[in-house]
Amino acid sequence: MKEFLGTFFACLVICYVATFFFAGLLLSNIWAIATLIAFFLSVFITIFIKQETRIEELEKKVETLINNKQE
């Protein structure tokens, strides 16, 4: 639950920042601002997913090293 809340608040901040900087687009073209926010969110979430994958790979390597050391 803590991971979700952290991700949610980070996405919320990104949305607020994007809305603040692109408020002119919001008034003229709602689809442009929605696309920009979606882009930023997808980049952010992709970074988290890649980080999780790298951590899992490191855990496997550490487990292998521990098993090799015990033998």
N, CA, C and O of each residue as an XYZ file, in Angstrom:
284
protein
N       0.829     -1.189      0.000
C       0.000      0.000      0.000
C       0.877      1.258      0.000
O       0.528      2.270     -0.608
N       2.015      1.179      0.687
C       2.908      2.336      0.743
C       3.469      2.655     -0.634
O       3.614      3.823     -0.997
N       3.787      1.604     -1.406
C       4.311      1.828     -2.753
C       3.271      2.523     -3.629
O       3.590      3.425     -4.404
N       2.013      2.081     -3.487
C       0.952      2.684     -4.287
C       0.776      4.148     -3.937
O       0.657      4.990     -4.828
N       0.758      4.459     -2.665
C       0.567      5.847     -2.258
C       1.710      6.733     -2.744
O       1.487      7.866     -3.173
N       2.931      6.214     -2.675
C       4.069      6.975     -3.182
C       3.954      7.237     -4.674
O       4.200      8.349     -5.139
N       3.578      6.203     -5.421
C       3.409      6.359     -6.867
C       2.257      7.299     -7.175
O       2.354      8.138     -8.070
N       1.161      7.156     -6.430
C      -0.001      8.013     -6.659
C       0.337      9.481     -6.436
O      -0.014     10.330     -7.256
N       1.012      9.786     -5.341
C       1.356     11.177     -5.055
C       2.376     11.725     -6.050
O       2.324     12.900     -6.412
N       3.292     10.883     -6.486
C       4.255     11.331     -7.493
C       3.538     11.637     -8.808
O       3.829     12.644     -9.452
N       2.612     10.782     -9.203
C       1.840     11.038    -10.429
C       0.979     12.286    -10.282
O       0.817     13.057    -11.228
N       0.432     12.474     -9.090
C      -0.377     13.663     -8.835
C       0.456     14.929     -8.971
O      -0.003     15.915     -9.547
N       1.668     14.909     -8.447
C       2.557     16.066     -8.560
C       2.896     16.321    -10.021
O       2.901     17.468    -10.468
N       3.176     15.265    -10.760
C       3.486     15.419    -12.184
C       2.305     16.027    -12.920
O       2.486     16.895    -13.774
N       1.111     15.586    -12.600
C      -0.084     16.143    -13.246
C      -0.245     17.632    -12.925
O      -0.552     18.436    -13.806
N      -0.035     17.985    -11.658
C      -0.158     19.391    -11.284
C       0.894     20.258    -11.976
O       0.593     21.357    -12.442
N       2.113     19.762    -12.039
C       3.183     20.518    -12.696
C       2.886     20.665    -14.184
O       3.036     21.749    -14.747
N       2.464     19.572    -14.821
C       2.140     19.631    -16.247
C       0.975     20.582    -16.495
O       0.993     21.342    -17.463
N      -0.020     20.551    -15.646
C      -1.158     21.453    -15.803
C      -0.730     22.904    -15.610
O      -1.193     23.795    -16.322
N       0.156     23.132    -14.643
C       0.626     24.493    -14.391
C       1.378     25.047    -15.598
O       1.140     26.182    -16.012
N       2.286     24.248    -16.164
C       3.100     24.735    -17.270
C       2.339     24.789    -18.592
O       2.660     25.601    -19.459
N       1.357     23.950    -18.747
C       0.629     23.884    -20.015
C      -0.824     24.316    -19.866
O      -1.706     23.782    -20.539
N      -1.074     25.280    -18.988
C      -2.441     25.746    -18.752
C      -3.046     26.375    -20.011
O      -4.258     26.301    -20.213
N      -2.223     26.985    -20.850
C      -2.729     27.560    -22.099
C      -3.281     26.494    -23.019
O      -4.296     26.704    -23.683
N      -2.619     25.353    -23.062
C      -3.136     24.246    -23.857
C      -4.430     23.702    -23.276
O      -5.317     23.261    -24.007
N      -4.529     23.738    -21.946
C      -5.720     23.221    -21.291
C      -6.949     24.013    -21.710
O      -8.026     23.451    -21.908
N      -6.779     25.309    -21.841
C      -7.914     26.140    -22.216
C      -8.261     25.990    -23.691
O      -9.426     26.116    -24.067
N      -7.271     25.723    -24.523
C      -7.538     25.658    -25.953
C      -7.713     24.234    -26.468
O      -8.499     24.002    -27.387
N      -6.988     23.275    -25.885
C      -7.050     21.916    -26.408
C      -6.863     20.916    -25.271
O      -5.735     20.660    -24.848
N      -7.941     20.362    -24.784
C      -7.895     19.435    -23.662
C      -7.163     18.150    -24.035
O      -6.549     17.523    -23.171
N      -7.215     17.747    -25.294
C      -6.569     16.506    -25.717
C      -5.050     16.632    -25.694
O      -4.351     15.655    -25.424
N      -4.544     17.803    -25.967
C      -3.091     18.004    -25.932
C      -2.561     17.871    -24.508
O      -1.538     17.221    -24.296
N      -3.231     18.469    -23.536
C      -2.763     18.371    -22.161
C      -2.930     16.953    -21.633
O      -2.089     16.476    -20.870
N      -3.995     16.279    -22.024
C      -4.184     14.889    -21.594
C      -3.079     13.997    -22.159
O      -2.598     13.092    -21.477
N      -2.684     14.251    -23.392
C      -1.612     13.477    -24.013
C      -0.284     13.738    -23.317
O       0.475     12.799    -23.079
N       0.009     14.970    -22.992
C       1.258     15.292    -22.291
C       1.310     14.664    -20.905
O       2.341     14.124    -20.503
N       0.217     14.734    -20.185
C       0.180     14.137    -18.855
C       0.339     12.624    -18.957
O       1.060     12.018    -18.164
N      -0.332     12.015    -19.928
C      -0.205     10.572    -20.118
C       1.236     10.197    -20.462
O       1.737      9.170    -20.004
N       1.899     11.024    -21.263
C       3.291     10.770    -21.610
C       4.180     10.795    -20.369
O       4.990      9.892    -20.158
N       4.023     11.831    -19.556
C       4.833     11.938    -18.351
C       4.559     10.783    -17.389
O       5.488     10.238    -16.794
N       3.318     10.417    -17.239
C       2.984      9.307    -16.360
C       3.560      7.993    -16.873
O       4.073      7.187    -16.096
N       3.475      7.783    -18.164
C       3.997      6.530    -18.713
C       5.516      6.448    -18.563
O       6.051      5.373    -18.290
N       6.207      7.557    -18.738
C       7.659      7.568    -18.532
C       7.978      7.249    -17.074
O       8.863      6.442    -16.790
N       7.271      7.870    -16.173
C       7.502      7.683    -14.749
C       7.233      6.237    -14.329
O       8.032      5.646    -13.602
N       6.148      5.679    -14.765
C       5.790      4.308    -14.408
C       6.758      3.320    -15.049
O       7.116      2.318    -14.429
N       7.181      3.586    -16.268
C       8.156      2.715    -16.930
C       9.474      2.691    -16.163
O      10.098      1.638    -16.034
N       9.892      3.822    -15.665
C      11.119      3.875    -14.860
C      10.970      3.010    -13.613
O      11.891      2.277    -13.254
N       9.822      3.090    -12.956
C       9.592      2.261    -11.780
C       9.601      0.781    -12.113
O      10.164     -0.015    -11.360
N       8.993      0.396    -13.216
C       8.949     -1.017    -13.598
C      10.348     -1.524    -13.908
O      10.714     -2.623    -13.491
N      11.129     -0.743    -14.629
C      12.506     -1.153    -14.948
C      13.349     -1.254    -13.680
O      14.181     -2.152    -13.555
N      13.136     -0.347    -12.754
C      13.875     -0.384    -11.492
C      13.506     -1.650    -10.714
O      14.379     -2.293    -10.132
N      12.239     -2.006    -10.700
C      11.815     -3.218    -10.008
C      12.441     -4.456    -10.634
O      12.852     -5.370     -9.918
N      12.520     -4.497    -11.954
C      13.135     -5.626    -12.650
C      14.618     -5.728    -12.302
O      15.127     -6.823    -12.065
N      15.294     -4.618    -12.272
C      16.725     -4.621    -11.939
C      16.953     -5.086    -10.506
O      17.912     -5.808    -10.231
N      16.080     -4.678     -9.595
C      16.207     -5.094     -8.205
C      15.998     -6.598     -8.086
O      16.725     -7.263     -7.348
N      15.014     -7.147     -8.804
C      14.782     -8.587     -8.775
C      15.989     -9.350     -9.318
O      16.367    -10.386     -8.771
N      16.594     -8.840    -10.392
C      17.787     -9.489    -10.944
C      18.939     -9.464     -9.939
O      19.659    -10.452     -9.793
N      19.110     -8.347     -9.255
C      20.159     -8.247     -8.244
C      19.901     -9.200     -7.077
O      20.835     -9.796     -6.540
N      18.639     -9.342     -6.687
C      18.307    -10.278     -5.616
C      18.674    -11.707     -6.013
O      19.197    -12.467     -5.198
N      18.398    -12.070     -7.263
C      18.749    -13.407     -7.744
C      20.259    -13.609     -7.740
O      20.740    -14.675     -7.357
N      21.009    -12.598     -8.163
C      22.470    -12.697     -8.175
C      23.024    -12.836     -6.766
O      23.935    -13.631     -6.534
N      22.488    -12.079     -5.829
C      22.940    -12.158     -4.442
C      22.614    -13.538     -3.872
O      23.437    -14.136     -3.178
N      21.428    -14.036     -4.162
C      21.050    -15.375     -3.700
C      22.003    -16.424     -4.262
O      22.422    -17.333     -3.546
N      22.342    -16.300     -5.529
C      23.293    -17.240     -6.147
C      24.665    -17.159     -5.487
O      25.294    -18.184     -5.223
N      25.123    -15.944     -5.224
C      26.421    -15.779     -4.556
C      26.405    -16.360     -3.153
O      27.383    -16.969     -2.719
N      25.304    -16.177     -2.443
C      25.206    -16.733     -1.087
C      25.217    -18.250     -1.139
O      25.879    -18.892     -0.323
N      24.497    -18.831     -2.084
C      24.476    -20.295     -2.222
C      25.847    -20.834     -2.600
O      26.260    -21.874     -2.087
N      26.564    -20.141     -3.495
C      27.917    -20.565     -3.893
C      28.899    -20.460     -2.730
O      29.801    -21.287     -2.597
N      28.726    -19.453     -1.897
C      29.624    -19.252     -0.771
C      29.399    -20.311      0.298
O      30.347    -20.723      0.964
N      28.157    -20.758      0.472
C      27.854    -21.771      1.481
C      28.400    -23.133      1.085
O      28.711    -23.951      1.951
N      28.520    -23.383     -0.191
C      29.018    -24.678     -0.661
C      30.487    -24.770     -0.625
O      31.051    -25.801     -0.992
